[in-house]
Amino acid sequence: MRRARLIHWTSILMFFAALPATAQTHPPELSALETAVACAPPVSDENPPPNALRIMGAQDTAQRLIFGPGDLLVIGGGTGAGIQLGQEFFVRRPNRFGSSADRRWQGVRTLGWIRVVAVNDSTAIATIDHGCDGMAQGDYLEPFVAPVVPADLDRDVIAGEPDFSALGRVVAGVEDRQTAGVGAFILIDRGIDQGVKPGVRYAIYRDVGQAGMPLTSIAEAVVLTVGKTMALTKITRARDGVRSGDYVAPRR
């Protein structure tokens, strides 16, 4: 049975390799900013779905723990799970902290995106189109959607006055980092439900904890992509490191 499966996959991969370049589907080229946004944390605070497709391992001569560009990945699902040839997926991993007895989920990391190059009813083979970080067995998949980000959206522009009646908070940076500087991405707790759209500018403030003192201006940021209750922003100007918990005020 195992030998028959090996022969089956070898035949599929040989067929794929023999296809002319024009017959192989490749994703459109992303700009440097679009690639950075695609590698950023997703604008969602939900746990991975329990039935998510996952990486089983890599097609190699020896067992390995980390996978990157050039590797062929084995996915634990095929046409029976709705996978189609040429389909693209983000590869993601939950951030988990704490002891093994009390590990808690806190955000998600994007490790890159892959493309299916061979598939049968129960398994698929995918190639890594882009690696943001090392992938591993058990990492889960979500459908790939290329970000749409105007090339000049992250310019350092201050427009309008901050609206302190619509204050939000900085959630975290990439990989749940608690501080971030100019050029870094941060998640804020404002999204579609709060009327946020790409291109909205935010002023970032901090409560220094001193009685009678107003909020202190820390940085400026612009919204790149938006989810239901969170938005991915890029810091365009800062006089200090932006921290989780700092306030954000939209500029009107």
URPE-V168373 format. One record per helix or strand. SS is the DSSP state (2 for helix, 1 for strand). FROM is the first residue (numbers start at 0). LEN is the number of residues. Records with the same first field share a line. If there is no record, write none. Layout:
SS: FROM-LEN / FROM-LEN
This chain:
2: 1-17 / 20-3 / 31-8 / 78-3 / 163-3 / 173-3 / 191-3
1: 53-5 / 66-1 / 71-4 / 87-10 / 103-16 / 123-8 / 134-1 / 139-4 / 161-1 / 167-6 / 178-2 / 184-4 / 200-6 / 215-11 / 230-8 / 241-2 / 246-5
